[in-house]
């Protein structure tokens, strides 16, 4: 059973977002805010994934799918940075853009193409 591109994007984005949030445990200074780190990373991954999946349904180019994933994740990462502070710019932006690139590639390469509905 193949997942649609938005569903695959949601699954992969959510998984990678969760991993991104859990990686915060490697930084002891984040201990007091780990709940927020995990929540925002997961949310960023889920939203990036589903949005990239929808773009991938309309754009049938691997490179454009990856670029769309990077751009969507970068915008959402920037929103998190504005909340968290500019001191964490690269710590949030780089993993977010990597997540977007992976989701863009995965949805283009492995997502099921939408079937045309038959008119009666």
C-alpha positions in Angstrom: 0.0 0.0 0.0 1.5 3.3 -1.1 0.8 6.4 0.8 -0.3 9.6 -1.0 2.4 12.3 -1.1 0.8 14.4 1.6 0.4 11.4 3.9 3.9 10.3 3.3 5.1 13.8 3.9 3.2 14.0 7.2 4.7 10.7 8.3 8.3 11.4 7.4 8.1 15.1 8.5 6.6 14.1 11.8 9.2 11.4 12.4 12.1 13.7 11.5 10.6 16.6 13.5 10.4 14.3 16.5 14.0 13.2 16.1 15.0 16.8 15.7 13.3 17.8 18.9 14.7 14.8 20.8 18.2 15.8 19.7 17.8 18.7 22.1 18.7 16.4 24.9 22.3 16.6 23.7 22.4 20.2 24.8 22.1 20.5 28.6 21.1 24.2 28.5 17.8 23.2 26.8 16.7 21.0 29.7 14.2 23.5 31.2 12.5 24.0 27.8 12.6 20.5 26.3 8.9 20.2 26.2 8.7 23.3 24.0 11.6 22.1 21.9 10.1 18.8 21.1 6.6 20.2 20.5 7.8 22.9 18.1 10.1 20.6 16.3 7.4 18.0 15.9 4.9 20.6 14.7 7.4 22.1 12.3 8.0 18.6 10.9 4.3 17.8 10.5 3.5 21.1 8.8 6.5 21.0 6.6 5.7 17.4 5.6 2.1 17.9 4.7 2.7 21.1 2.8 5.6 19.6 0.9 3.5 16.6 0.1 0.8 18.8 -1.4 3.3 20.7 -3.5 4.8 17.4 -4.6 1.4 16.3 -6.0 1.3 19.3 -8.3 5.0 19.5 -9.2 6.5 16.4 -10.8 10.1 17.3 -10.6 12.5 15.8 -8.0 14.6 19.0 -7.8 11.6 21.3 -7.5 10.1 19.0 -4.8 13.4 19.1 -2.8 13.6 22.9 -3.2 10.0 23.3 -2.2 10.6 21.2 0.9 13.6 23.3 1.8 11.8 26.6 1.3 8.7 25.5 3.3 10.8 24.1 6.2 13.0 27.3 6.2 9.9 29.5 6.5 8.5 27.4 9.4 12.0 27.3 11.0 12.2 31.1 10.8 8.9 31.3 12.6 10.3 29.1 15.4 13.5 31.2 15.4 11.5 34.4 15.9 9.9 32.8 19.0 13.1 31.2 20.3 15.6 34.0 19.6 18.2 34.7 16.9 21.0 33.2 18.9 19.7 29.8 17.8 19.4 30.7 14.2 21.6 28.0 12.6 20.7 25.4 15.3 17.1 25.6 14.1 17.5 26.6 10.5 19.9 23.9 9.3 18.1 20.9 10.7 14.8 22.3 9.5 16.1 22.8 5.9 17.6 19.3 6.0 14.2 17.9 7.1 12.6 19.8 4.2 15.1 18.4 1.7 14.5 14.8 2.9 10.7 15.2 2.9 10.8 16.8 -0.6 12.9 14.0 -1.9 10.9 11.2 -0.2 7.5 12.6 -1.3 8.6 13.0 -5.0 10.4 9.6 -5.2 8.2 7.3 -3.1 4.8 9.0 -2.7 1.8 7.5 -4.6 0.6 9.6 -7.5 -3.0 10.8 -7.2 -5.3 8.8 -9.4 -7.7 10.7 -11.6 -11.3 10.4 -10.5 -13.7 8.9 -13.1 -16.6 11.1 -14.2 -20.0 9.5 -14.3 
